[in-house]
Amino acid sequence: MGMYDSIEVSASGLSAERLAMDVIANNLANVNTTRTPEGGAFKRQLVVFAQKQEQDPNASLDPLDTSSDADPGKSRDGVEAVGIISDPGPDRMVYDPTHPDADANGYVHMPNIDVVKEMVDMIAASRAYQANVTAISESRAMGNAAMNLLKS
């Protein structure tokens, strides 16, 4: 794994965590949305991450294996978002008989979003994003140090 491979891995993490933060922001924006085009309350969205898959299914996953036809410049590491799914959890039921979307018993189906949990998830995604930025910065610093050694 070369210097650019480590930057590519961290860049995939940046992209994935940015998507996670966007989805969390969308959840927070819809915390009181009781009507959607599909009908009913907004459902909390979750990002599904997976390890990046090798393009060539016959390629070896061993980074030291040189017998493979796989492109040696192509990193097999990193993360990717494979989808955004709706949380299957139940809606929050809030008693508010004056709400226009209240049922016959006076209960309103509110989104299954817990603001505290969303904020904790946002902090975790933010920290992971910062860690990937730091990893890129360190890879760059190591590359600069290597170039300075070669100049000497």
N, C-alpha and C positions, 0 to 999 in steps of 0.2 A: 504494500500500500504506500503510495507516494504522497507528497505534500498536497497535490491537487485532489487526490482521493479523499483525504481527511476534510478538505474544504467542501467537497461535494457532499459528503455525508452530513456535515454540519448545515449546509445549505438546505438539504432535504428536511432536516429538523426545523430550520427556520420557517420553511414553507408550511410544514404540517402544523406547527404551533400557531402560526399566524391564522390559519384556517380555523383552528380550535378557538382562538380568541374572537374571531368574527362570528362563529356560531354561538358562543357564549353571549356576546353582545346582542345578537338577535334574540336569544332566549330572554335576556333581561328587558329588551325593548317590548317584548310581547307578554310580559308578566300579567297583564290585565286584559289580554285579548280573549274575548268570549265568542267571537264570530270569525270563522275562517271560510275560505271558498269551499272547502270540503264539508263544512258544517261542524258545529260544535266548537269547543274551546281549542286554543292553540296547544299543540303537544310539544313538549321540550325536545330539542334536537340534540343528538349526540354524534360526535365524529368517531369513526372507526379507523384505527391506524393498523398498518401491517408493515412488516419488514419488506423492503423492496425486493422484488423477485428478479432472478437472473433472466435475461432475455432469451438465452439459449438453454433449453431444458436439458441438453446433454452435457452442458459445461460443468466442470468441477467447481465446488464451492470452496476448495482449498486455495487460498491466495498464493501459495507457493507452487502449485501445480502448473507447469508450463506446457503440459501435453495437450491442453484444451485449445480449441480453435477460437475461444472467446477473445474479444478485444481486450488486450492487457491495460488499455487506458480507460476502460469502462469499469467504474466501481460497482461492486455487487452489494455494497452496504448502504444503509440509510433507512429511511422511513417514508411511507407514503400514506396519504389518506385514501382509503378504498371506498368510502361512502359516508353519507350522513343519514342517520336513521332517527325515527321518532321513538321517544321513550315510551314503552308500553304501560307505564304506571298509570294508576287511576287519577282522574281529575280531582282537584280540591273542591270540596263542596262548601259553599259559603251561603249562610242564610241571609238573604236580602230580598224580601218580597217586593220591594219597590224597583228592583233592577228590571229593565225590559227583557232580559233573557232568563228570568226566574221561571222555574217550573211551577206546577200546580201547588206544590208544597212550600214554595217560597225560596227554594235553593237554586243557586247559580253554579253551573259547572265552570270553574276557573281553571286556568292552565296548571299543569302538574310541575310547576317551577318553584323551587325553593331558592330565594334570593341569596341566602347565606351560602348555600352549596355552590351556586353559580359564581359567587365572589371568590370562594376558596379555589374552585376550578380555574378561574381567571388568574389568580395569583400563581398557581402551579404552572399554567401555560406560560405566563410571563417569565417566571424563573427559568423554565426550560429554554425559552427563547433567548434569555440573557446568557445562559450557559453555552448555547450554540454560537452566539456572537463572540464570546470569550474564546471558545475553541478556534474559531476562524482567525481571531486576532493573534492567538498564540502560534498557529500554523504559519501565519504571515511573518511573525517575528522570528521564528525558527528558520524560515526560508531566507530572510534578510541576513541573519547571523551566518548562515552557510555561505551566502554570496560574499559577505565580508571576509570570511576565511579564505575563500578562493582568490580574492583580490590580493591578499597578503602574500 
